[in-house]
Amino acid sequence: MEGSNRKSAALTGSARKIKDNAADFHNIILRWDRLNNEGLNTCTRISDIRTRSRSGSGSRSGSDPDRLEVVDSSLFQSFPADGAEELQSECERLQDTLNRMTRLVLKLDRLLESQSGLLDLDRFRTQGRTPPLFQTWTTADFESWSSSVRSWFRSELDLKSRILQDLAHCESPDLVLVYLSLWIHESQIPVRTRLDLEGLLLETGHRDL
Protein backbone atom coordinates (compact mmCIF):
# COMPACT_ATOMS: atom_id res chain seq x y z
CA MET A 1 0.00 0.00 0.00
CA GLU A 2 1.27 3.46 -0.89
CA GLY A 3 2.94 5.18 2.06
CA SER A 4 3.39 2.02 4.15
CA ASN A 5 7.18 2.04 3.70
CA ARG A 6 7.79 5.77 3.96
CA LYS A 7 10.35 5.86 6.76
CA SER A 8 13.03 8.10 5.27
CA ALA A 9 13.85 11.68 6.11
CA ALA A 10 11.95 12.72 2.94
CA LEU A 11 8.54 12.12 4.55
CA THR A 12 5.95 14.75 3.76
CA GLY A 13 2.41 15.64 4.72
CA SER A 14 0.66 13.70 7.48
CA ALA A 15 3.47 11.16 7.79
CA ARG A 16 6.07 13.88 8.40
CA LYS A 17 3.89 15.64 10.98
CA ILE A 18 3.04 12.42 12.82
CA LYS A 19 6.71 11.46 12.98
CA ASP A 20 7.48 14.89 14.47
CA ASN A 21 4.61 14.48 16.95
CA ALA A 22 5.95 11.08 17.99
CA ALA A 23 9.27 12.69 18.91
CA ASP A 24 7.39 15.33 20.91
CA PHE A 25 5.45 12.66 22.81
CA HIS A 26 8.72 10.92 23.66
CA ASN A 27 10.35 14.11 24.92
CA ILE A 28 7.30 15.11 26.98
CA ILE A 29 7.08 11.73 28.70
CA LEU A 30 10.83 11.74 29.45
CA ARG A 31 10.49 15.19 31.02
CA TRP A 32 7.42 14.04 32.97
CA ASP A 33 9.38 11.10 34.39
CA ARG A 34 12.18 13.40 35.54
CA LEU A 35 9.67 15.73 37.20
CA ASN A 36 7.94 12.77 38.82
CA ASN A 37 11.23 11.73 40.46
CA GLU A 38 11.90 15.31 41.49
CA GLY A 39 8.41 15.57 43.03
CA LEU A 40 8.85 12.30 44.92
CA ASN A 41 12.04 13.62 46.52
CA THR A 42 10.19 16.77 47.58
CA CYS A 43 7.24 14.76 48.96
CA THR A 44 9.68 12.67 50.98
CA ARG A 45 11.28 15.80 52.47
CA ILE A 46 7.84 17.19 53.37
CA SER A 47 7.02 13.89 55.07
CA ASP A 48 10.28 14.03 57.03
CA ILE A 49 9.55 17.58 58.20
CA ARG A 50 6.08 16.59 59.33
CA THR A 51 7.46 13.57 61.16
CA ARG A 52 10.00 15.70 63.06
CA SER A 53 7.39 18.29 63.99
CA ARG A 54 4.33 16.09 64.58
CA SER A 55 4.63 15.99 68.35
CA GLY A 56 4.45 19.77 68.56
CA SER A 57 1.90 20.45 65.84
CA GLY A 58 -1.66 21.50 66.48
CA SER A 59 -4.77 20.71 64.51
CA ARG A 60 -5.15 22.42 61.19
CA SER A 61 -8.14 24.24 59.86
CA GLY A 62 -10.01 22.77 56.89
CA SER A 63 -8.87 23.51 53.37
CA ASP A 64 -10.83 23.83 50.16
CA PRO A 65 -10.23 20.57 48.27
CA ASP A 66 -11.03 22.25 44.94
CA ARG A 67 -8.19 24.76 45.16
CA LEU A 68 -4.63 23.99 44.13
CA GLU A 69 -2.47 25.93 46.57
CA VAL A 70 0.51 25.20 48.75
CA VAL A 71 -0.77 25.26 52.34
CA ASP A 72 -2.78 27.66 54.47
CA SER A 73 -0.98 29.83 57.02
CA SER A 74 -2.57 28.12 60.05
CA LEU A 75 -0.41 25.05 59.48
CA PHE A 76 2.80 26.98 60.05
CA GLN A 77 1.66 28.68 63.25
CA SER A 78 2.11 25.42 65.17
CA PHE A 79 5.65 24.85 63.85
CA PRO A 80 8.91 26.22 65.19
CA ALA A 81 10.04 29.10 63.01
CA ASP A 82 12.75 27.10 61.27
CA GLY A 83 10.43 24.13 60.66
CA ALA A 84 7.67 26.34 59.26
CA GLU A 85 10.09 28.02 56.88
CA GLU A 86 11.48 24.69 55.72
CA LEU A 87 8.02 23.23 55.16
CA GLN A 88 6.88 26.32 53.25
CA SER A 89 9.94 26.10 51.02
CA GLU A 90 9.39 22.43 50.18
CA CYS A 91 5.68 22.95 49.52
CA GLU A 92 6.51 25.77 47.13
CA ARG A 93 9.06 23.51 45.47
CA LEU A 94 6.39 20.84 44.98
CA GLN A 95 4.00 23.46 43.62
CA ASP A 96 6.63 24.46 41.06
CA THR A 97 7.04 20.83 40.01
CA LEU A 98 3.26 20.53 39.55
CA ASN A 99 3.22 23.72 37.51
CA ARG A 100 5.82 22.28 35.13
CA MET A 101 3.87 19.01 34.91
CA THR A 102 0.77 21.05 34.08
CA ARG A 103 2.60 22.70 31.19
CA LEU A 104 3.52 19.25 29.85
CA VAL A 105 -0.12 18.16 29.94
CA LEU A 106 -1.06 21.33 28.04
CA LYS A 107 1.48 20.30 25.39
CA LEU A 108 -0.23 16.89 25.22
CA ASP A 109 -3.50 18.76 24.61
CA ARG A 110 -1.94 20.54 21.63
CA LEU A 111 -0.49 17.30 20.27
CA LEU A 112 -3.91 15.68 20.45
CA GLU A 113 -5.40 18.64 18.57
CA SER A 114 -2.73 18.15 15.90
CA GLN A 115 -3.42 14.42 15.63
CA SER A 116 -7.20 15.01 15.42
CA GLY A 117 -6.68 17.54 12.66
CA LEU A 118 -4.52 15.10 10.70
CA LEU A 119 -7.18 12.40 11.11
CA ASP A 120 -9.90 14.71 9.78
CA LEU A 121 -7.69 15.69 6.84
CA ASP A 122 -6.85 12.10 5.93
CA ARG A 123 -10.49 11.04 6.16
CA PHE A 124 -11.40 13.87 3.81
CA ARG A 125 -8.68 12.94 1.33
CA THR A 126 -9.46 9.20 1.35
CA GLN A 127 -13.26 9.30 1.62
CA GLY A 128 -13.20 7.94 5.16
CA ARG A 129 -10.47 5.32 4.72
CA THR A 130 -7.28 5.76 6.77
CA PRO A 131 -4.58 3.44 5.35
CA PRO A 132 -1.37 2.85 7.35
CA LEU A 133 1.15 5.66 6.99
CA PHE A 134 4.19 3.61 8.04
CA GLN A 135 3.87 -0.09 8.91
CA THR A 136 0.56 -0.89 10.58
CA TRP A 137 -0.73 2.21 12.41
CA THR A 138 -3.36 4.33 10.68
CA THR A 139 -3.94 8.01 11.33
CA ALA A 140 -6.91 6.92 13.46
CA ASP A 141 -4.60 4.70 15.55
CA PHE A 142 -2.26 7.62 16.20
CA GLU A 143 -5.18 9.87 17.18
CA SER A 144 -6.69 7.23 19.49
CA TRP A 145 -3.38 6.65 21.26
CA SER A 146 -2.82 10.39 21.63
CA SER A 147 -6.26 10.81 23.18
CA SER A 148 -5.64 8.03 25.68
CA VAL A 149 -2.24 9.39 26.70
CA ARG A 150 -3.59 12.88 27.22
CA SER A 151 -6.44 11.50 29.34
CA TRP A 152 -4.14 9.33 31.48
CA PHE A 153 -1.63 12.09 32.18
CA ARG A 154 -4.34 14.63 32.94
CA SER A 155 -5.89 12.21 35.46
CA GLU A 156 -2.48 11.65 37.04
CA LEU A 157 -1.92 15.40 37.25
CA ASP A 158 -5.25 15.76 39.08
CA LEU A 159 -4.20 13.06 41.56
CA LYS A 160 -0.83 14.69 42.18
CA SER A 161 -2.56 18.04 42.71
CA ARG A 162 -4.66 16.45 45.45
CA ILE A 163 -1.53 14.99 47.05
CA LEU A 164 -0.01 18.49 47.06
CA GLN A 165 -3.08 19.85 48.83
CA ASP A 166 -3.10 17.18 51.54
CA LEU A 167 0.45 16.02 52.17
CA ALA A 168 1.71 18.89 54.32
CA HIS A 169 -1.43 18.73 56.49
CA CYS A 170 -1.49 14.97 56.93
CA GLU A 171 -1.25 13.74 60.54
CA SER A 172 -1.29 10.00 59.77
CA PRO A 173 2.09 8.39 58.98
CA ASP A 174 0.28 5.55 57.23
CA LEU A 175 -1.61 7.96 54.97
CA VAL A 176 1.63 9.75 54.17
CA LEU A 177 3.07 6.45 52.96
CA VAL A 178 -0.01 6.01 50.78
CA TYR A 179 0.55 9.44 49.25
CA LEU A 180 4.20 8.67 48.54
CA SER A 181 3.24 5.34 46.96
CA LEU A 182 0.55 6.98 44.83
CA TRP A 183 3.01 9.59 43.63
CA ILE A 184 5.71 7.20 42.49
CA HIS A 185 3.51 4.41 41.09
CA GLU A 186 1.27 6.73 39.03
CA SER A 187 -1.87 4.62 39.16
CA GLN A 188 -3.66 6.72 36.54
CA ILE A 189 -1.08 5.94 33.84
CA PRO A 190 -1.22 2.32 32.61
CA VAL A 191 2.04 0.39 32.76
CA ARG A 192 1.76 -0.31 29.03
CA THR A 193 2.08 3.40 28.19
CA ARG A 194 5.87 3.30 27.91
CA LEU A 195 5.70 0.10 25.87
CA ASP A 196 3.16 1.68 23.55
CA LEU A 197 5.46 4.69 23.23
CA GLU A 198 8.28 2.41 22.07
CA GLY A 199 5.86 0.92 19.56
CA LEU A 200 5.06 4.43 18.33
CA LEU A 201 8.77 5.20 17.91
CA LEU A 202 9.31 1.95 16.02
CA GLU A 203 6.29 2.61 13.83
CA THR A 204 7.46 6.10 12.87
CA GLY A 205 11.10 5.16 12.26
CA HIS A 206 12.62 6.74 15.37
CA ARG A 207 13.70 3.25 16.49
CA ASP A 208 15.20 0.61 14.22
CA LEU A 209 13.19 -2.56 13.70
Secondary structure as UniProt FT lines:
FT   TURN            2..5
FT   TURN            9..10
FT   HELIX           13..53
FT   HELIX           54..56
FT   TURN            65..66
FT   HELIX           73..77
FT   HELIX           81..125
FT   TURN            126..128
FT   HELIX           139..167
FT   TURN            168..169
FT   HELIX           173..185
FT   TURN            187..188
FT   HELIX           192..203
FT   TURN            204..205
//
